[in-house]
Amino acid sequence: MTQGLFEGNVDLHTALTAILPTLIISLVVAFAVGRLARRVLVSILGEQLSVTSPLVRGPLRLFSLAAFLLCSAVLIFPAFELAGVERKPPPRGH
């Protein structure tokens, strides 16, 4: 599975050492972004829509999901480097 990304064998402990903190940080960031987006939407909408409305909950979930995915993508490779996993160098042009 990881043959294309990393050099050598990657054991489960090393991978989890990199992945779990990254996911936890990403969850915290997604939660914070969701709360910030909620505050912004409430201040913009005022009394027009309830925060429990599906028209408000959908975009809030989208903001949180996007923040989680972006944060995970940005942090995963530096986390692997900190855990001691070496990436394969990119292939050179033909």
N, CA, C and O of each residue as an XYZ file, in Angstrom:
376
protein
N       0.814     -1.195      0.000
C       0.000      0.000      0.000
C       0.862      1.265      0.000
O       0.538      2.223     -0.702
N       1.928      1.286      0.756
C       2.756      2.477      0.850
C       4.003      2.367     -0.014
O       4.942      3.140      0.173
N       4.038      1.449     -0.933
C       5.235      1.250     -1.745
C       5.548      2.463     -2.602
O       6.720      2.731     -2.865
N       4.544      3.204     -3.047
C       4.770      4.342     -3.915
C       5.136      5.615     -3.186
O       5.628      6.555     -3.810
N       4.912      5.676     -1.881
C       5.135      6.920     -1.146
C       6.410      6.946     -0.311
O       7.063      7.984     -0.206
N       6.765      5.816      0.278
C       7.834      5.812      1.254
C       8.934      4.825      0.868
O       8.687      3.828      0.190
N      10.149      5.125      1.315
C      11.258      4.221      1.108
C      11.293      3.229      2.256
O      11.078      3.596      3.411
N      11.564      1.972      1.936
C      11.662      0.945      2.956
C      10.310      0.564      3.521
O       9.263      0.965      3.012
N      10.358     -0.215      4.578
C       9.127     -0.662      5.237
C       8.720      0.331      6.315
O       9.560      0.880      7.027
N       7.433      0.547      6.419
C       6.886      1.426      7.448
C       6.080      0.541      8.387
O       5.088     -0.065      7.981
N       6.513      0.467      9.654
C       5.763     -0.372     10.593
C       4.555      0.378     11.139
O       4.461      1.600     11.031
N       3.648     -0.368     11.720
C       2.379      0.186     12.188
C       2.586      1.214     13.293
O       1.913      2.245     13.309
N       3.490      0.955     14.201
C       3.726      1.867     15.320
C       4.216      3.226     14.827
O       3.752      4.265     15.298
N       5.137      3.221     13.892
C       5.651      4.481     13.351
C       4.564      5.246     12.604
O       4.450      6.465     12.731
N       3.772      4.521     11.829
C       2.693      5.172     11.081
C       1.669      5.777     12.033
O       1.221      6.905     11.827
N       1.296      5.040     13.071
C       0.321      5.563     14.028
C       0.878      6.736     14.822
O       0.135      7.636     15.215
N       2.192      6.725     15.059
C       2.833      7.838     15.752
C       2.687      9.129     14.948
O       2.606     10.215     15.521
N       2.653      9.009     13.647
C       2.490     10.190     12.793
C       1.024     10.513     12.542
O       0.643     11.684     12.547
N       0.202      9.503     12.324
C      -1.179      9.725     11.894
C      -2.082     10.208     13.026
O      -2.847     11.154     12.838
N      -2.007      9.579     14.190
C      -2.935      9.926     15.275
C      -2.829     11.378     15.740
O      -3.859     12.043     15.851
N      -1.633     11.898     16.016
C      -1.582     13.313     16.401
C      -2.070     14.240     15.290
O      -2.694     15.267     15.557
N      -1.781     13.872     14.048
C      -2.246     14.686     12.927
C      -3.765     14.729     12.883
O      -4.346     15.794     12.677
N      -4.412     13.590     13.072
C      -5.873     13.552     13.060
C      -6.468     14.302     14.242
O      -7.499     14.961     14.102
N      -5.836     14.210     15.397
C      -6.338     14.921     16.574
C      -6.225     16.435     16.371
O      -7.163     17.177     16.666
N      -5.079     16.885     15.869
C      -4.913     18.319     15.598
C      -5.924     18.777     14.551
O      -6.503     19.857     14.667
N      -6.132     17.948     13.526
C      -7.084     18.302     12.468
C      -8.506     18.385     13.006
O      -9.273     19.253     12.588
N      -8.870     17.498     13.926
C     -10.201     17.552     14.533
C     -10.384     18.823     15.354
O     -11.443     19.448     15.301
N      -9.368     19.206     16.105
C      -9.444     20.423     16.908
C      -9.583     21.648     16.000
O     -10.385     22.542     16.270
N      -8.799     21.679     14.928
C      -8.884     22.800     13.986
C     -10.263     22.831     13.327
O     -10.854     23.901     13.184
N     -10.780     21.667     12.925
C     -12.101     21.608     12.291
C     -13.188     22.074     13.253
O     -14.119     22.769     12.847
N     -13.075     21.699     14.511
C     -14.039     22.141     15.510
C     -13.988     23.660     15.664
O     -15.028     24.317     15.712
N     -12.771     24.217     15.743
C     -12.619     25.666     15.890
C     -13.152     26.403     14.664
O     -13.813     27.432     14.802
N     -12.875     25.890     13.472
C     -13.369     26.525     12.252
C     -14.896     26.447     12.202
O     -15.551     27.406     11.792
N     -15.459     25.329     12.610
C     -16.916     25.194     12.647
C     -17.565     26.193     13.587
O     -18.595     26.783     13.261
N     -16.964     26.381     14.752
C     -17.516     27.361     15.707
C     -17.382     28.785     15.184
O     -18.291     29.600     15.341
N     -16.240     29.081     14.561
C     -16.050     30.410     13.989
C     -17.043     30.660     12.858
O     -17.625     31.741     12.764
N     -17.232     29.667     12.008
C     -18.187     29.806     10.903
C     -19.603     29.976     11.443
O     -20.396     30.738     10.891
N     -19.917     29.266     12.522
C     -21.246     29.400     13.130
C     -21.465     30.816     13.635
O     -22.527     31.401     13.421
N     -20.452     31.370     14.311
C     -20.578     32.738     14.819
C     -20.748     33.741     13.685
O     -21.549     34.672     13.781
N     -19.989     33.544     12.611
C     -20.089     34.458     11.472
C     -21.469     34.364     10.835
O     -22.080     35.387     10.530
N     -21.969     33.134     10.629
C     -23.298     32.976     10.029
C     -24.394     33.546     10.916
O     -25.342     34.152     10.417
N     -24.275     33.360     12.222
C     -25.278     33.916     13.139
C     -25.247     35.436     13.084
O     -26.294     36.082     13.104
N     -24.053     36.006     13.016
C     -23.980     37.474     12.966
C     -24.499     38.017     11.638
O     -25.060     39.112     11.591
N     -24.315     37.258     10.564
C     -24.809     37.706      9.263
C     -26.317     37.516      9.156
O     -27.029     38.419      8.715
N     -26.803     36.352      9.556
C     -28.215     36.025      9.384
C     -29.112     36.658     10.436
O     -30.279     36.946     10.168
N     -28.583     36.873     11.614
C     -29.398     37.440     12.687
C     -30.547     36.519     13.040
O     -30.333     35.348     13.355
N     -31.750     37.031     12.990
C     -32.941     36.268     13.342
C     -33.647     35.658     12.128
O     -34.726     35.083     12.271
N     -33.062     35.776     10.951
C     -33.722     35.281      9.745
C     -33.813     33.762      9.693
O     -34.846     33.218      9.303
N     -32.744     33.071     10.083
C     -32.729     31.608     10.093
C     -32.193     31.114     11.427
O     -31.324     31.740     12.034
N     -32.715     30.000     11.866
C     -32.218     29.376     13.083
C     -30.933     28.613     12.767
O     -30.748     28.124     11.652
N     -30.057     28.519     13.749
C     -28.800     27.788     13.560
C     -29.065     26.297     13.380
O     -28.234     25.587     12.814
N     -30.202     25.818     13.850
C     -30.536     24.403     13.705
C     -31.172     24.096     12.353
O     -31.479     22.939     12.066
N     -31.370     25.098     11.533
C     -31.953     24.903     10.210
C     -30.989     24.126      9.316
O     -29.780     24.344      9.385
N     -31.500     23.223      8.479
C     -30.633     22.500      7.548
C     -29.895     23.432      6.583
O     -28.821     23.089      6.089
N     -30.468     24.606      6.315
C     -29.806     25.565      5.442
C     -28.564     26.175      6.090
O     -27.698     26.705      5.393
N     -28.475     26.105      7.397
C     -27.314     26.617      8.114
C     -26.371     25.479      8.490
O     -25.152     25.623      8.397
N     -26.931     24.353      8.912
C     -26.091     23.226      9.330
C     -25.259     22.661      8.193
O     -24.121     22.245      8.413
N     -25.803     22.638      6.978
C     -25.070     22.099      5.836
C     -23.765     22.837      5.561
O     -22.708     22.209      5.505
N     -23.815     24.157      5.390
C     -22.556     24.886      5.179
C     -21.592     24.788      6.363
O     -20.377     24.753      6.168
N     -22.120     24.744      7.579
C     -21.239     24.608      8.742
C     -20.492     23.282      8.710
O     -19.296     23.232      9.000
N     -21.182     22.225      8.364
C     -20.526     20.917      8.237
C     -19.499     20.929      7.110
O     -18.431     20.329      7.227
N     -19.827     21.611      6.026
C     -18.905     21.706      4.900
C     -17.630     22.447      5.297
O     -16.532     22.021      4.940
N     -17.766     23.546      6.031
C     -16.590     24.276      6.506
C     -15.731     23.387      7.411
O     -14.508     23.353      7.276
N     -16.373     22.678      8.321
C     -15.626     21.816      9.236
C     -14.921     20.689      8.490
O     -13.756     20.396      8.761
N     -15.615     20.063      7.560
C     -15.015     18.975      6.786
C     -13.853     19.478      5.944
O     -12.805     18.835      5.888
N     -14.029     20.613      5.294
C     -12.955     21.177      4.478
C     -11.740     21.523      5.330
O     -10.606     21.293      4.911
N     -11.963     22.071      6.514
C     -10.852     22.402      7.412
C     -10.136     21.139      7.871
O      -8.908     21.117      7.945
N     -10.890     20.086      8.180
C     -10.282     18.826      8.604
C      -9.425     18.229      7.493
O      -8.288     17.824      7.734
N      -9.960     18.173      6.289
C      -9.220     17.588      5.176
C      -7.983     18.406      4.820
O      -6.914     17.847      4.575
N      -8.129     19.722      4.792
C      -6.996     20.577      4.461
C      -5.901     20.483      5.518
O      -4.721     20.363      5.189
N      -6.290     20.539      6.761
C      -5.310     20.459      7.849
C      -4.612     19.096      7.850
O      -3.399     19.028      8.050
N      -5.350     18.028      7.633
C      -4.750     16.697      7.571
C      -3.766     16.599      6.419
O      -2.668     16.066      6.578
N      -4.155     17.110      5.262
C      -3.282     17.030      4.090
C      -2.004     17.842      4.273
O      -0.931     17.438      3.825
N      -2.130     18.984      4.932
C      -0.960     19.833      5.130
C      -0.007     19.240      6.168
O       1.209     19.358      6.021
N      -0.532     18.614      7.195
C       0.295     18.151      8.311
C       0.804     16.720      8.199
O       1.741     16.363      8.913
N       0.231     15.887      7.339
C       0.566     14.457      7.382
C       2.012     14.182      6.971
O       2.673     13.371      7.620
N       2.524     14.816      5.929
C       3.890     14.524      5.507
C       4.942     15.070      6.467
O       5.930     14.382      6.722
N       4.772     16.283      7.012
C       5.720     16.684      8.065
C       5.652     15.771      9.291
O       6.667     15.548      9.951
N       4.474     15.246      9.600
C       4.352     14.323     10.730
C       5.105     13.033     10.452
O       5.758     12.489     11.342
N       5.018     12.542      9.225
C       5.776     11.345      8.872
C       7.279     11.597      8.967
O       8.029     10.730      9.415
N       7.716     12.776      8.548
C       9.135     13.096      8.648
C       9.582     13.162     10.104
O      10.669     12.690     10.437
N       8.757     13.742     10.976
C       9.089     13.781     12.403
C       9.129     12.390     13.013
O       9.900     12.138     13.939
N       8.300     11.484     12.498
C       8.280     10.115     13.015
C       9.442      9.284     12.466
O       9.684      8.170     12.929
N      10.152      9.822     11.487
C      11.312      9.114     10.965
C      11.053      8.313      9.700
O      11.860      7.458      9.336
N       9.963      8.570      9.037
C       9.646      7.866      7.798
C      10.177      8.713      6.644
O       9.877      9.903      6.546
N      10.962      8.092      5.778
C      11.534      8.820      4.653
C      10.663      8.660      3.423
O      10.240      7.557      3.076
N      10.400      9.801      2.761
C       9.617      9.765      1.535
C      10.519      9.408      0.367
O      11.717      9.691      0.356
N       9.896      8.778     -0.609
C      10.581      8.478     -1.854
C      10.739      9.767     -2.636
O       9.806     10.568     -2.695
N      11.908      9.988     -3.241
C      12.032     11.205     -4.047
C      11.130     11.112     -5.284
O      10.902     10.019     -5.803
N      10.620     12.251     -5.754
C       9.746     12.210     -6.935
C      10.542     11.756     -8.152
O      11.740     12.021     -8.249
N       9.869     11.066     -9.090
C      10.565     10.598    -10.286
C      10.991     11.782    -11.162
O      10.300     12.798    -11.232
N      12.114     11.633    -11.811
C      12.599     12.693    -12.692
C      11.908     12.587    -14.029
O      11.385     11.530    -14.384
N      11.902     13.677    -14.774
C      11.269     13.710    -16.092
C      11.906     12.711    -17.038
O      13.055     12.308    -16.856
N      11.152     12.318    -18.044
C      11.639     11.290    -18.979
C      12.629     11.858    -19.927
O      13.145     11.141    -20.784
